[in-house]
Structure formats: structure tokens, C-alpha cells
Amino acid sequence: STALAAPASGAPTPPGAPDPVESAPAAQFQAARVAAAEATATAVARAYAPTIRLEGTAFTRATGVGPDGTAGTSLQHAYNWGAGVSVSFPLFDWPAQAARRAAERARAREQAARYDQTLVELRAARTRARAALDASVRIAQLAQPQLDAARAAEEQARARYAGGLGTIAEVADAGRLLTDADVN
């Protein structure tokens, strides 16, 4: 009965200690959704950037014309190559990209709000559970004195009835109270 002697609530979580609510599976799941939404928002924000391409080509041609313009019978080879850089910037995609960024930031804020709501619900459930446990412990502590009092009242009612000073209804009421106290 020593386990019932001390109520469960009392000291809150000490400062600096991790909140056990944050390690609950529902909270961890929602925290992962927040992280995913923030990562998506970051990726969308970085998607609007110029594209840089390096391009190159090399080819050869064979003609009967030499580099000095003279025509010959043997095929001369002329080598050509080219290199370049191209930059493309989706200028007209800016409004649509801004809307996508805003939507992803809103989705990240929504997930953060759901995470906060999950923590509030878990803390409320913990508080309700502690209150129910404290009430149960208090009821258990009061049950034995209540049972003893009901036994004494039932014995007195029987004695009064046996002495002709009480009625059978008083004995029945005392017996009902004793049964209720015993059940509790």
C-alpha cells in the first residue's frame, strides 16, 4: 500500500530536462512532418536560379581545297572546334515561383502549428491522467477508514435492532453502506 501513499503529480519536469511529451511517438511524427515541410520550402526557394551550361563542339571536314585556297587532288583535313557558355534565367516564371515559395512556407507554418497543437493535446492528456491517478490514490487512501466506519455503523445498527431500539430498515441501510464501502 506504500505505492498508493504518494500522489503522482507534484513536481513538474525539472528545468533543462527534456519534456517527455516531446518524445511521444505522435510528437515525433509531427516533428518529422515539420522538418519535411521546411526542407521542401527551402528546396523551392532555391529552385529559382539561373541555369549555366557549358557547351562545346569539335569536328573535321575533308575537302580538296587547301587552307591557302588552292585545289588539290588529295583530300585535305580542316579541324574546327567551338566552346561556349549559355545562361538561362526563367524571368517569366518569377510570379509562379513566388507563389510556390509562399505556399510551401505556409505549409511549413501549418505543420509547425500542428506540432504545437499535438504537444498541447499530449500535455493536456498527461494532466488529465495525473489528475485521475491522484483522485484514485486519494480514494484508495480514504477507502479503509470509510470501510471501518461502515462496519462500526452496521454493528451499531444490529445492536440497536437487537436491543429493540432500531428498525430493520436501519440495519438494511447500514448493510448497504457496508457493501458499498467494501466494493470501493
KELUM-802585 format. One line per field, with one value per residue: residue in one letter; x, y, z of N, C-alpha, C, O in turn. Coordinates in steps of 0.1 Angstrom, whole numbers, always signed. Example, Ala and Ser with C-alpha at 12.3 -4.5 7.8 and 13.67 -1.06 7.14 Angstrom:
2
residuo c(a s)
n_u c(+132 +128)
n_v c(-57 -22)
n_w c(+78 +71)
ca_u c(+123 +137)
ca_v c(-45 -11)
ca_w c(+78 +71)
c_u c(+132 +129)
c_v c(-33 +0)
c_w c(+78 +79)
o_u c(+142 +134)
o_v c(-33 +11)
o_w c(+85 +80)
//
This chain:
184
residuo c(s t a l a a p a s g a p t p p g a p d p v e s a p a a q f q a a r v a a a e a t a t a v a r a y a p t i r l e g t a f t r a t g v g p d g t a g t s l q h a y n w g a g v s v s f p l f d w p a q a a r r a a e r a r a r e q a a r y d q t l v e l r a a r t r a r a a l d a s v r i a q l a q p q l d a a r a a e e q a r a r y a g g l g t i a e v a d a g r l l t d a d v n)
n_u c(+8 +22 +28 +5 +5 +18 +10 +9 +13 +29 +59 +68 +83 +118 +137 +156 +156 +146 +113 +90 +68 +75 +89 +71 +55 +36 +42 +69 +64 +49 +69 +87 +72 +71 +98 +102 +84 +97 +121 +112 +102 +126 +139 +123 +126 +152 +151 +146 +168 +195 +203 +233 +251 +277 +290 +302 +320 +334 +348 +357 +365 +367 +381 +389 +402 +428 +442 +452 +436 +440 +433 +435 +444 +444 +426 +422 +424 +405 +404 +380 +367 +346 +336 +315 +294 +263 +237 +207 +178 +149 +129 +102 +89 +90 +67 +51 +69 +73 +48 +47 +68 +56 +34 +46 +60 +38 +27 +47 +45 +19 +23 +41 +23 +5 +22 +27 +1 -3 +15 +3 -21 -11 +1 -21 -35 -17 -19 -46 -45 -28 -44 -65 -52 -42 -67 -77 -57 -62 -88 -84 -69 -88 -106 -102 -106 -133 -145 -140 -156 -181 -184 -185 -208 -227 -225 -234 -260 -271 -269 -286 -310 -312 -315 -339 -342 -339 -348 -355 -350 -330 -309 -307 -300 -275 -262 -262 -246 -222 -216 -212 -190 -172 -170 -159)
n_v c(-12 +11 +22 +35 +56 +80 +108 +110 +134 +166 +177 +194 +187 +190 +220 +222 +195 +171 +174 +149 +147 +156 +134 +116 +93 +104 +131 +131 +121 +143 +163 +153 +157 +185 +191 +180 +196 +221 +216 +211 +237 +251 +240 +247 +274 +277 +269 +287 +298 +309 +289 +274 +265 +246 +244 +226 +218 +198 +192 +179 +184 +173 +182 +190 +214 +234 +250 +274 +280 +268 +243 +208 +174 +155 +148 +173 +179 +198 +211 +220 +236 +245 +264 +273 +292 +291 +309 +306 +322 +319 +342 +349 +331 +339 +351 +328 +311 +326 +324 +296 +294 +309 +293 +269 +279 +286 +260 +249 +265 +257 +230 +233 +246 +225 +207 +221 +221 +193 +189 +204 +190 +165 +172 +181 +156 +142 +157 +153 +125 +124 +138 +120 +98 +108 +113 +87 +76 +91 +83 +56 +59 +69 +48 +27 +38 +46 +21 +9 +26 +21 -6 -3 +12 -5 -26 -12 -6 -32 -39 -20 -28 -54 -47 -36 -10 +0 -1 -26 -15 +4 -13 -26 -4 +3 -21 -19 +4 -7 -26 -10 +4 -16 -25 -2)
n_w c(+0 +1 -24 -30 -13 -20 -41 -77 -91 -86 -84 -113 -146 -143 -148 -179 -183 -207 -221 -216 -232 -257 -266 -273 -295 -313 -312 -322 -348 -358 -356 -375 -398 -398 -402 -428 -443 -440 -452 -479 -484 -484 -505 -526 -525 -534 -559 -579 -599 -620 -649 -658 -686 -700 -732 -760 -791 -816 -848 -880 -914 -947 -976 -1010 -1011 -1001 -971 -981 -1002 -1026 -1050 -1047 -1054 -1034 -1005 -982 -947 -925 -893 -869 -841 -812 -784 -756 -734 -719 -704 -688 -676 -659 -663 -666 -651 -625 -610 -606 -593 -570 -558 -554 -535 -514 -508 -499 -477 -461 -458 -442 -419 -412 -405 -384 -366 -362 -349 -326 -316 -312 -291 -271 -268 -260 -235 -221 -220 -204 -181 -174 -170 -148 -129 -127 -116 -92 -80 -78 -61 -38 -32 -27 -4 +13 +15 +33 +60 +56 +51 +77 +92 +82 +89 +117 +119 +109 +128 +151 +143 +141 +168 +180 +168 +179 +205 +205 +199 +173 +138 +113 +88 +93 +98 +73 +57 +68 +62 +34 +31 +41 +22 -1 +7 +10 -16 -28)
ca_u c(+0 +31 +27 -7 +7 +23 +3 +18 +17 +37 +70 +68 +96 +128 +143 +167 +153 +137 +99 +86 +57 +82 +95 +60 +55 +28 +50 +80 +58 +46 +82 +93 +64 +76 +112 +100 +78 +107 +131 +106 +102 +140 +142 +115 +132 +165 +148 +146 +181 +199 +209 +245 +255 +290 +288 +314 +319 +347 +345 +367 +360 +377 +378 +400 +407 +438 +440 +455 +426 +444 +426 +444 +437 +443 +417 +428 +416 +405 +398 +373 +361 +340 +332 +307 +287 +249 +230 +192 +172 +134 +124 +87 +85 +91 +54 +46 +78 +70 +35 +51 +75 +47 +26 +55 +62 +25 +26 +56 +39 +8 +29 +46 +12 +0 +31 +24 -12 -1 +22 -7 -30 -4 +3 -35 -38 -9 -25 -58 -41 -23 -55 -73 -44 -43 -80 -77 -49 -69 -100 -78 -64 -99 -114 -101 -113 -147 -149 -141 -167 -193 -185 -189 -222 -235 -226 -243 -274 -276 -270 -298 -321 -312 -320 -353 -342 -338 -357 -348 -346 -317 -299 -305 -292 -261 -256 -259 -234 -210 -213 -207 -176 -163 -167 -150)
ca_v c(+0 +23 +28 +44 +67 +93 +111 +110 +147 +173 +185 +193 +184 +200 +228 +216 +181 +170 +172 +136 +148 +157 +122 +107 +90 +114 +144 +128 +121 +156 +170 +149 +164 +199 +191 +177 +208 +231 +212 +214 +251 +256 +235 +255 +288 +276 +264 +298 +302 +307 +276 +277 +253 +247 +237 +225 +210 +196 +185 +180 +183 +169 +188 +191 +227 +236 +262 +286 +282 +260 +230 +197 +161 +148 +154 +180 +179 +211 +208 +231 +234 +256 +263 +284 +291 +297 +311 +309 +326 +319 +355 +350 +321 +345 +351 +314 +306 +333 +317 +283 +296 +313 +281 +260 +285 +284 +246 +247 +271 +248 +218 +238 +248 +212 +201 +228 +216 +180 +190 +209 +178 +155 +177 +180 +142 +139 +164 +145 +112 +127 +141 +108 +90 +114 +111 +73 +74 +97 +75 +44 +62 +71 +36 +19 +44 +45 +7 +7 +34 +14 -18 +1 +17 -17 -33 -4 -8 -45 -39 -12 -36 -65 -42 -31 +5 +3 -8 -34 -6 +10 -24 -27 +8 +1 -32 -14 +12 -15 -33 +0 +7 -28 -25 +8)
ca_w c(+0 +0 -37 -31 -4 -26 -53 -88 -95 -76 -91 -128 -152 -139 -160 -186 -186 -219 -219 -220 -242 -270 -271 -276 -310 -320 -313 -331 -361 -363 -358 -388 -408 -398 -409 -442 -449 -440 -463 -491 -486 -487 -519 -536 -525 -541 -573 -589 -600 -634 -653 -666 -693 -708 -744 -768 -803 -824 -860 -890 -927 -957 -989 -1019 -1010 -990 -963 -988 -1012 -1038 -1051 -1049 -1057 -1022 -996 -971 -935 -917 -880 -863 -827 -807 -770 -752 -721 -721 -692 -690 -664 -661 -658 -666 -641 -612 -602 -603 -583 -557 -553 -549 -522 -504 -504 -491 -464 -454 -454 -431 -408 -408 -399 -371 -357 -359 -339 -313 -311 -307 -278 -262 -266 -252 -222 -215 -217 -193 -169 -170 -164 -134 -120 -124 -108 -79 -74 -75 -49 -27 -29 -21 +9 +22 +14 +45 +71 +52 +54 +91 +98 +77 +97 +130 +118 +108 +141 +160 +138 +146 +182 +183 +164 +188 +218 +203 +197 +159 +129 +103 +77 +97 +96 +59 +52 +73 +54 +21 +32 +43 +9 -9 +12 +7 -31 -31)
c_u c(+9 +31 +15 -5 +10 +16 +13 +22 +25 +47 +68 +82 +106 +133 +155 +165 +144 +123 +95 +76 +64 +88 +84 +60 +47 +35 +62 +75 +56 +59 +88 +85 +68 +89 +110 +94 +88 +117 +125 +105 +116 +143 +135 +121 +145 +163 +149 +160 +185 +205 +221 +249 +268 +287 +301 +312 +332 +343 +357 +360 +371 +372 +390 +407 +416 +435 +443 +446 +429 +437 +436 +437 +436 +433 +424 +419 +417 +398 +392 +368 +355 +336 +324 +300 +273 +243 +215 +186 +157 +127 +109 +81 +85 +78 +50 +56 +76 +57 +39 +59 +66 +38 +34 +58 +50 +23 +35 +51 +27 +13 +34 +34 +6 +9 +28 +11 -11 +6 +11 -17 -24 -2 -11 -38 -30 -15 -38 -55 -36 -34 -63 -65 -44 -56 -82 -69 -56 -81 -95 -74 -76 -108 -114 -108 -128 -152 -150 -153 -180 -195 -190 -204 -231 -236 -235 -258 -280 -278 -283 -310 -323 -318 -333 -353 -341 -347 -348 -343 -333 -306 -297 -297 -278 -254 -253 -247 -221 -206 -207 -192 -167 -160 -157 -136)
c_v c(+13 +30 +37 +56 +80 +96 +112 +124 +154 +181 +183 +189 +194 +208 +222 +202 +181 +167 +158 +136 +149 +144 +112 +105 +100 +127 +142 +127 +135 +165 +166 +156 +179 +200 +189 +190 +219 +228 +214 +229 +257 +252 +243 +269 +288 +272 +275 +304 +301 +293 +280 +264 +256 +238 +237 +216 +209 +189 +187 +179 +180 +174 +187 +205 +229 +248 +275 +289 +275 +247 +219 +184 +153 +156 +160 +179 +192 +208 +221 +227 +247 +254 +275 +281 +297 +298 +314 +312 +327 +331 +355 +340 +327 +346 +337 +308 +313 +327 +304 +284 +300 +301 +271 +266 +284 +270 +243 +253 +262 +236 +221 +240 +234 +205 +208 +223 +201 +180 +194 +197 +168 +159 +177 +166 +138 +145 +157 +132 +114 +130 +128 +98 +95 +112 +96 +70 +79 +88 +62 +47 +64 +58 +28 +25 +44 +31 +4 +14 +26 +1 -14 +5 +4 -25 -25 -6 -22 -46 -31 -21 -48 -60 -36 -16 +9 -5 -17 -26 +0 -1 -26 -16 +7 -10 -27 -5 +4 -22 -23 +3 -4 -29 -14 +5)
c_w c(+0 -13 -38 -22 -10 -39 -64 -92 -84 -84 -106 -133 -148 -151 -166 -189 -199 -215 -224 -231 -256 -275 -274 -291 -318 -322 -322 -345 -367 -364 -371 -399 -409 -405 -424 -449 -450 -451 -477 -494 -490 -501 -529 -537 -534 -556 -583 -590 -615 -636 -662 -673 -701 -720 -752 -780 -809 -837 -870 -904 -937 -970 -998 -1019 -998 -982 -970 -1000 -1025 -1038 -1054 -1051 -1044 -1013 -984 -959 -928 -904 -874 -849 -822 -792 -766 -739 -724 -707 -695 -676 -666 -656 -657 -656 -627 -604 -598 -592 -570 -551 -547 -535 -511 -499 -496 -478 -455 -450 -442 -418 -403 -400 -385 -361 -353 -348 -326 -307 -306 -293 -268 -258 -257 -237 -214 -211 -205 -180 -164 -164 -150 -124 -117 -115 -93 -72 -70 -62 -37 -22 -22 -7 +19 +23 +27 +57 +68 +55 +69 +97 +94 +86 +111 +130 +117 +121 +151 +156 +142 +161 +186 +180 +174 +202 +217 +201 +183 +151 +119 +91 +80 +95 +81 +53 +56 +65 +40 +21 +33 +30 +0 -6 +9 -8 -34 -27)
o_u c(+3 +34 +16 -13 +6 +15 +25 +34 +27 +43 +68 +91 +104 +133 +163 +172 +136 +120 +97 +74 +58 +90 +86 +63 +51 +35 +65 +82 +59 +59 +94 +91 +69 +91 +117 +98 +89 +122 +132 +108 +117 +149 +141 +122 +148 +172 +151 +163 +179 +211 +220 +250 +270 +283 +309 +303 +341 +335 +365 +349 +382 +361 +401 +416 +413 +427 +438 +448 +421 +435 +445 +424 +427 +432 +432 +406 +428 +387 +398 +365 +357 +333 +325 +300 +272 +245 +212 +190 +152 +121 +104 +69 +80 +78 +45 +51 +77 +57 +34 +56 +67 +35 +29 +58 +50 +19 +32 +52 +25 +7 +33 +35 +1 +4 +28 +9 -17 +2 +11 -20 -30 -3 -11 -44 -35 -15 -40 -61 -39 -34 -67 -71 -45 -57 -87 -73 -56 -84 -101 -75 -75 -117 -124 -115 -136 -163 -159 -159 -190 -206 -199 -211 -242 -247 -243 -267 -291 -287 -290 -320 -334 -325 -339 -364 -342 -353 -336 -333 -324 -295 -285 -288 -269 -243 -243 -238 -211 -194 -197 -184 -155 -149 -148 -126)
o_v c(+24 +41 +47 +65 +90 +87 +115 +126 +148 +191 +172 +186 +206 +202 +216 +197 +190 +160 +156 +127 +144 +143 +100 +113 +103 +133 +151 +132 +138 +173 +174 +159 +184 +209 +195 +193 +227 +237 +219 +233 +266 +259 +247 +275 +298 +273 +272 +314 +293 +288 +287 +254 +267 +227 +246 +208 +218 +179 +196 +173 +184 +171 +184 +207 +225 +256 +285 +298 +275 +241 +221 +184 +145 +168 +153 +179 +197 +202 +232 +215 +258 +242 +285 +270 +308 +289 +322 +306 +334 +331 +361 +340 +321 +342 +336 +302 +306 +326 +300 +277 +295 +300 +266 +258 +281 +267 +235 +247 +261 +232 +214 +237 +233 +198 +201 +220 +198 +172 +189 +196 +162 +152 +174 +164 +131 +138 +155 +128 +106 +125 +127 +92 +87 +109 +93 +62 +73 +86 +57 +38 +61 +58 +24 +19 +42 +30 -2 +9 +26 -2 -21 +2 +4 -30 -32 -7 -23 -52 -36 -20 -51 -67 -31 -10 +21 -15 -15 -29 +2 +3 -28 -18 +9 -9 -31 -5 +8 -23 -26 +5 -2 -32 -16 +13)
o_w c(+0 -14 -46 -22 -5 -48 -62 -96 -73 -90 -111 -125 -150 -162 -159 -198 -200 -205 -236 -239 -265 -287 -277 -299 -329 -333 -330 -354 -378 -373 -377 -409 -420 -414 -431 -460 -460 -458 -486 -506 -498 -508 -540 -547 -540 -563 -595 -583 -622 -628 -671 -666 -706 -720 -752 -780 -807 -836 -868 -905 -935 -975 -993 -1027 -987 -986 -967 -1007 -1034 -1027 -1062 -1050 -1043 -1013 -977 -961 -925 -904 -875 -847 -828 -789 -772 -734 -730 -698 -703 -666 -675 -646 -647 -654 -617 -592 -586 -583 -559 -538 -536 -526 -500 -487 -486 -468 -443 -438 -434 -408 -391 -390 -375 -349 -342 -339 -316 -295 -296 -285 -256 -247 -248 -228 -202 -200 -196 -169 -152 -154 -141 -113 -105 -106 -84 -60 -59 -53 -26 -11 -13 +2 +31 +31 +32 +64 +78 +60 +74 +106 +102 +89 +117 +139 +123 +124 +158 +164 +146 +166 +195 +187 +178 +209 +227 +201 +180 +155 +118 +84 +71 +90 +77 +44 +48 +62 +34 +12 +28 +27 -7 -14 +6 -12 -42 -28)
//
